[in-house]
Amino acid sequence: MQKIDAHLHVDLQGLDVDQLIEYMNSHDIEQCWLLTWEEHQPPIEAIYQNLPPELVMEAHDKYPDRIVPFYAPDPNTKNLESVIRHHKQNGLQGCGELKVTYKWEDKVIGNYLKIIDKHKLPLLFHMEEPRMHYVPQKSSSLEKVLDKLMNGALNGLTKYYLSLFSKKTKILSDHLASHMQPFPGYLYDFASLEQRLKQFPDLAFIGHGPHFWNNITDNPPEILFHDKGPINNFGVIDRLLESYPNFYCDISGKSGFNALNRDHQMAGRFLEKHHEKILFGTDNTGLDFEGLVRSFHLSSHQLKRIFYYNANSLTGA
């Protein structure tokens, strides 16, 4: 069965372009959307990795039949439309991954969407909620351990209980207070996103990321970074997929994998219901997304839509 991986990066998790092609060959992936990450003033440098368009275009030049080039310039890029036009003339087929600390309601995002819409490029974006983030200030053993405990270990549980313990006992309280910085979130406001879907009905919006996939349920978590447990009722992304022809999602990343793996009965219903709006992708995770999707025993038609035709229809690749 033909497959397009709609979410991959070059020079992320140790994959250069040749290794990326080897990965695609070993997984029978015909093409991939190769995405950038660009933010001129990331609020926390430690969680940002610049993935520039030059690497994407070089990969496309080397493997033009395998690489579908995407680029999401920072919204504050000077001469933004000229930049988009230049890259489109050189083969650009989409805008992504847009992973920036703005809100959908921001004026700069409105201008950005007008340009992307004008040039008929699909937009793949990442959503994360605001939070307090632990930022190490030196390379001591303590700070390395706290970085792991506060920013990733056990899916947010260690951060919750360590913060609670510190607050009650005052142990490490001064240290944590001096090392926590506010992270403003990435494009996390669903109400304003819906207004943009209405404003730009011809622009394909493709959602992804932890905040996006936590909202597969109507009761997203307050503690966990990636929600777990049963999905009692579908949440806002189900309604948006149902209501707006220009709204799509990609299942990539730990967030997409967890969302589909936490409640197989409800996830199967979700895939069946929205099989014409869902894109297969992996995001350099190494997780078995194909096996997970196949475990739901979808029809051949539904699998073809998810694995290939939905992505192909958005880029014409």
RODO-2510 file (C-alpha; in nm, 4 decimals, decimal comma):
residues 317
     n   res          X          Y          Z
     1     m     0,0000     0,0000     0,0000
     2     q     0,1346     0,3456    -0,0919
     3     k     0,2344     0,5649     0,2020
     4     i     0,3222     0,9304     0,2484
     5     d     0,4722     1,0268     0,5837
     6     a     0,3270     1,3749     0,6306
     7     h     0,5556     1,4736     0,9173
     8     l     0,9322     1,4232     0,9057
     9     h     1,2369     1,6418     0,9705
    10     v     1,5961     1,6245     0,8493
    11     d     1,8818     1,6599     1,1017
    12     l     1,6496     1,5680     1,3882
    13     q     1,7138     1,2587     1,6040
    14     g     2,0342     1,1983     1,4092
    15     l     1,8789     1,1552     1,0644
    16     d     2,0636     1,3211     0,7795
    17     v     1,8983     1,3152     0,4372
    18     d     2,0516     0,9855     0,3239
    19     q     1,9568     0,8176     0,6521
    20     l     1,6094     0,9614     0,6111
    21     i     1,5760     0,7967     0,2705
    22     e     1,7045     0,4685     0,4170
    23     y     1,4380     0,4944     0,6867
    24     m     1,1697     0,5581     0,4256
    25     n     1,2869     0,2644     0,2149
    26     s     1,2870     0,0294     0,5140
    27     h     0,9283     0,1287     0,5954
    28     d     0,7985     0,1315     0,2361
    29     i     0,7284     0,5052     0,2492
    30     e     0,7040     0,6455    -0,1019
    31     q     0,7293     1,0145    -0,0104
    32     c     0,7508     1,2353     0,2941
    33     w     0,6598     1,5907     0,3803
    34     l     0,9864     1,7371     0,5087
    35     l     0,9206     2,0165     0,7558
    36     t     1,1140     2,3071     0,9067
    37     w     1,1022     2,4760     1,2470
    38     e     1,1822     2,8463     1,2546
    39     e     1,1249     3,0911     1,5385
    40     h     1,3329     3,4080     1,5499
    41     q     1,2899     3,4756     1,9224
    42     p     1,2072     3,1512     2,1014
    43     p     1,1184     3,2291     2,4638
    44     i     1,3202     2,9320     2,5939
    45     e     1,6231     2,8461     2,3829
    46     a     1,6626     2,5044     2,5470
    47     i     1,3448     2,3695     2,3875
    48     y     1,4030     2,5135     2,0403
    49     q     1,5939     2,3517     1,7549
    50     n     1,6314     2,5462     1,4333
    51     l     1,5469     2,3265     1,1325
    52     p     1,6157     2,5578     0,8377
    53     p     1,4596     2,5516     0,4902
    54     e     1,7978     2,5174     0,3196
    55     l     1,8284     2,1587     0,4449
    56     v     1,4787     2,0781     0,3205
    57     m     1,5395     2,2239    -0,0249
    58     e     1,8776     2,0502    -0,0521
    59     a     1,7069     1,7205     0,0326
    60     h     1,4409     1,7908    -0,2297
    61     d     1,7059     1,8701    -0,4911
    62     k     1,8814     1,5406    -0,4144
    63     y     1,5657     1,3271    -0,3969
    64     p     1,2972     1,5203    -0,5877
    65     d     1,0666     1,2193    -0,6227
    66     r     1,0781     1,1349    -0,2506
    67     i     1,0830     1,4676    -0,0678
    68     v     0,7831     1,7045    -0,0587
    69     p     0,9344     2,0310     0,0719
    70     f     0,7578     2,2383     0,3392
    71     y     0,8723     2,5591     0,5059
    72     a     0,7062     2,7667     0,7763
    73     p     0,8880     3,0999     0,8089
    74     d     0,8664     3,2837     1,1379
    75     p     0,5547     3,5047     1,1143
    76     n     0,7670     3,8154     1,1729
    77     t     0,9943     3,7428     0,8772
    78     k     1,0681     4,0551     0,6749
    79     n     0,9295     4,0496     0,3214
    80     l     0,7383     3,7344     0,4113
    81     e     0,5499     3,7068     0,0848
    82     s     0,8684     3,7424    -0,1184
    83     v     1,0257     3,4647     0,0875
    84     i     0,7278     3,2370     0,0289
    85     r     0,7192     3,3203    -0,3418
    86     h     1,0916     3,2480    -0,3803
    87     h     1,0663     2,9074    -0,2171
    88     k     0,7504     2,8180    -0,4047
    89     q     0,9281     2,8890    -0,7321
    90     n     1,1920     2,6395    -0,6161
    91     g     0,9429     2,3641    -0,5418
    92     l     0,7842     2,4478    -0,2051
    93     q     0,4543     2,2621    -0,1663
    94     g     0,3407     2,3442     0,1866
    95     c     0,3831     2,5565     0,4981
    96     g     0,4972     2,3692     0,8052
    97     e     0,5758     2,3049     1,0732
    98     l     0,4407     2,6296     1,2173
    99     k     0,5507     2,6011     1,5802
   100     v     0,5604     2,9515     1,7242
   101     t     0,4588     3,1245     2,0455
   102     y     0,1667     3,3200     1,9061
   103     k    -0,2078     3,2967     1,9367
   104     w    -0,4371     3,2463     1,6404
   105     e    -0,6003     3,5810     1,7130
   106     d    -0,2717     3,7735     1,6771
   107     k    -0,2590     4,0218     1,3912
   108     v     0,0720     3,8825     1,2638
   109     i    -0,0907     3,5388     1,2286
   110     g    -0,3797     3,6882     1,0332
   111     n    -0,1357     3,8410     0,7856
   112     y     0,0564     3,5135     0,7691
   113     l    -0,2576     3,3177     0,6840
   114     k    -0,3518     3,5629     0,4093
   115     i    -0,0175     3,5048     0,2387
   116     i    -0,0286     3,1257     0,2779
   117     d    -0,3851     3,1223     0,1481
   118     k    -0,2927     3,3423    -0,1483
   119     h    -0,0189     3,0984    -0,2492
   120     k    -0,2455     2,7945    -0,1978
   121     l    -0,0180     2,6159     0,0479
   122     p    -0,1527     2,3752     0,3123
   123     l    -0,0558     2,4750     0,6677
   124     l     0,0679     2,2193     0,9215
   125     f     0,0852     2,3582     1,2755
   126     h     0,1796     2,2503     1,6287
   127     m    -0,0236     2,3215     1,9452
   128     e     0,1033     2,3276     2,3058
   129     e    -0,0434     2,4850     2,6172
   130     p     0,1362     2,7483     2,8279
   131     r     0,3297     2,6157     3,1273
   132     m     0,6156     2,6875     3,3640
   133     h     0,9360     2,5283     3,2350
   134     y     1,2469     2,4410     3,4372
   135     v     1,5562     2,5928     3,2721
   136     p     1,8995     2,4727     3,3936
   137     q     2,1500     2,7510     3,4449
   138     k     2,4632     2,5364     3,4669
   139     s     2,5683     2,1804     3,3928
   140     s     2,5649     2,0471     3,7495
   141     s     2,4369     1,6974     3,8257
   142     l     2,1506     1,8417     4,0298
   143     e     2,0313     2,0657     3,7493
   144     k     2,0517     1,7823     3,4973
   145     v     1,8382     1,5615     3,7211
   146     l     1,5865     1,8370     3,7893
   147     d     1,5681     1,9189     3,4181
   148     k     1,4593     1,5620     3,3504
   149     l     1,2214     1,5414     3,6467
   150     m     1,0536     1,8753     3,5821
   151     n     1,0371     1,8699     3,2027
   152     g     0,9656     1,5193     3,0892
   153     a     0,9952     1,2292     3,3299
   154     l     0,6806     1,0200     3,3811
   155     n     0,4711     1,2371     3,1487
   156     g     0,4453     1,5328     3,3877
   157     l     0,3771     1,3409     3,7102
   158     t     0,7230     1,3991     3,8568
   159     k     0,6888     1,7725     3,7953
   160     y     0,3524     1,7791     3,9728
   161     y     0,4596     1,5820     4,2805
   162     l     0,8053     1,7398     4,3096
   163     s     0,6493     2,0874     4,2929
   164     l     0,3932     1,9864     4,5552
   165     f     0,6625     1,8383     4,7795
   166     s     0,8798     2,1478     4,7459
   167     k     0,5894     2,3785     4,8236
   168     k     0,5013     2,1910     5,1425
   169     t     0,8527     2,1252     5,2729
   170     k     1,0310     2,4307     5,1287
   171     i     1,3053     2,1912     5,0101
   172     l     1,4386     2,3175     4,6760
   173     s     1,1687     2,5838     4,6720
   174     d     1,4078     2,8747     4,6198
   175     h     1,6035     2,6816     4,3588
   176     l     1,2936     2,5846     4,1612
   177     a     1,1494     2,9352     4,1827
   178     s     1,4672     3,0846     4,0387
   179     h     1,4827     2,8312     3,7539
   180     m     1,1224     2,8244     3,6358
   181     q     1,0382     3,0359     3,3314
   182     p     0,6977     3,0920     3,1710
   183     f     0,6473     2,9215     2,8364
   184     p     0,3657     3,1003     2,6481
   185     g     0,2458     2,8036     2,4429
   186     y     0,2186     2,7387     2,0707
   187     l    -0,1027     2,8439     1,8910
   188     y    -0,3113     2,6832     2,1661
   189     d    -0,6420     2,8749     2,1565
   190     f    -0,9073     2,6631     1,9853
   191     a    -1,1760     2,9333     1,9832
   192     s    -0,9589     3,1665     1,7760
   193     l    -0,8470     2,8764     1,5567
   194     e    -1,2104     2,8142     1,4706
   195     q    -1,2502     3,1765     1,3681
   196     r    -0,9506     3,1404     1,1351
   197     l    -1,1045     2,8247     0,9846
   198     k    -1,4113     3,0307     0,9012
   199     q    -1,2070     3,3257     0,7755
   200     f    -0,9944     3,1143     0,5374
   201     p    -1,2237     2,8372     0,4066
   202     d    -0,9922     2,7543     0,1149
   203     l    -0,6829     2,7129     0,3332
   204     a    -0,6126     2,3595     0,4572
   205     f    -0,5244     2,3625     0,8299
   206     i    -0,3509     2,0458     0,9586
   207     g    -0,3293     2,0156     1,3368
   208     h    -0,0721     1,8282     1,5451
   209     g     0,0954     1,8386     1,8871
   210     p     0,0238     1,7577     2,2541
   211     h    -0,2463     2,0186     2,3141
   212     f    -0,4135     1,9276     1,9861
   213     w    -0,4277     1,5543     2,0593
   214     n    -0,5150     1,5904     2,4283
   215     n    -0,8347     1,7466     2,3003
   216     i    -0,9463     1,4249     2,1357
   217     t    -1,1416     1,4049     2,4627
   218     d    -1,3767     1,6629     2,6145
   219     n    -1,1869     1,6490     2,9442
   220     p    -0,8183     1,7159     2,8675
   221     p    -0,5602     1,6760     3,1470
   222     e    -0,4349     1,9340     3,3905
   223     i    -0,1208     1,7457     3,4951
   224     l    -0,0188     1,5034     3,2220
   225     f     0,1633     1,6301     2,9137
   226     h     0,0169     1,3467     2,7068
   227     d    -0,3242     1,2436     2,8387
   228     k    -0,3977     0,8813     2,9198
   229     g    -0,6980     0,6678     3,0025
   230     p    -1,0444     0,6203     2,8532
   231     i    -1,2017     0,8683     2,6125
   232     n    -1,5550     0,9032     2,7417
   233     n    -1,6615     1,1700     2,4946
   234     f    -1,4823     1,3203     2,1974
   235     g    -1,3553     1,6762     2,2334
   236     v    -1,3151     1,9878     2,0254
   237     i    -1,0970     1,8406     1,7504
   238     d    -1,3721     1,5922     1,6672
   239     r    -1,6202     1,8767     1,6261
   240     l    -1,3837     2,0861     1,4148
   241     l    -1,3013     1,7932     1,1865
   242     e    -1,6710     1,7279     1,1452
   243     s    -1,7688     2,0913     1,0904
   244     y    -1,4964     2,2377     0,8668
   245     p    -1,3962     2,0873     0,5306
   246     n    -1,0605     2,2701     0,5511
   247     f    -0,9558     2,1180     0,8849
   248     y    -0,7301     1,8099     0,9018
   249     c    -0,4919     1,6419     1,1445
   250     d    -0,1733     1,4367     1,1347
   251     i    -0,1257     1,1525     1,3809
   252     s     0,2507     1,1963     1,4264
   253     g     0,4570     1,2446     1,7392
   254     k     0,4219     1,0872     2,0825
   255     s     0,1046     1,2927     2,1250
   256     g    -0,0691     1,1407     1,8223
   257     f     0,0496     0,7900     1,9081
   258     n    -0,0715     0,8188     2,2671
   259     a    -0,4061     0,9634     2,1608
   260     l    -0,4766     0,6637     1,9368
   261     n    -0,3301     0,4067     2,1768
   262     r    -0,5049     0,5093     2,5005
   263     d    -0,8556     0,3833     2,4167
   264     h    -0,8666     0,1538     2,1136
   265     q    -1,2425     0,1375     2,0867
   266     m    -1,2887     0,5143     2,0777
   267     a    -0,9753     0,5732     1,8686
   268     g    -1,1049     0,3254     1,6124
   269     r    -1,4324     0,5163     1,5950
   270     f    -1,2379     0,8403     1,5534
   271     l    -1,0319     0,7013     1,2631
   272     e    -1,3370     0,5569     1,0901
   273     k    -1,5334     0,8781     1,1305
   274     h    -1,2570     1,1086     1,0084
   275     h    -1,0582     0,8840     0,7714
   276     e    -1,0881     1,1451     0,4956
   277     k    -0,9290     1,4135     0,7179
   278     i    -0,6446     1,2198     0,8881
   279     l    -0,2829     1,2067     0,7641
   280     f    -0,0291     0,9370     0,8473
   281     g     0,2968     1,0716     0,9947
   282     t     0,5700     0,9764     1,2417
   283     d     0,7735     1,2896     1,3349
   284     n     1,1096     1,1094     1,3742
   285     t     0,9795     0,9169     1,6750
   286     g     1,0581     0,5610     1,5651
   287     l     0,7176     0,4524     1,6971
   288     d     0,5175     0,1934     1,5010
   289     f     0,2431     0,4181     1,3663
   290     e     0,1669     0,1878     1,0748
   291     g     0,1167    -0,1089     1,3045
   292     l    -0,1032     0,0980     1,5327
   293     v    -0,3246     0,2200     1,2482
   294     r    -0,3543    -0,1304     1,1031
   295     s    -0,4524    -0,2689     1,4458
   296     f    -0,7897    -0,0960     1,4138
   297     h    -0,8856    -0,3179     1,1153
   298     l    -1,0063    -0,0320     0,9001
   299     s    -1,1310    -0,0951     0,5491
   300     s    -0,8858    -0,0894     0,2597
   301     h    -1,0429     0,2357     0,1396
   302     q    -0,9996     0,3997     0,4824
   303     l    -0,6373     0,2870     0,5091
   304     k    -0,5561     0,4214     0,1646
   305     r    -0,7025     0,7594     0,2591
   306     i    -0,5011     0,7824     0,5812
   307     f    -0,1739     0,6414     0,4491
   308     y    -0,1625     0,8204     0,1155
   309     y    -0,4530     0,9930    -0,0558
   310     n    -0,5327     1,2603     0,2027
   311     a    -0,1765     1,3959     0,2014
   312     n    -0,1461     1,3579    -0,1739
   313     s    -0,4670     1,5497    -0,2315
   314     l    -0,3393     1,8469    -0,0283
   315     t    -0,0105     1,8895    -0,2112
   316     g    -0,0717     1,7277    -0,5478
   317     a     0,2627     1,5578    -0,4984
***
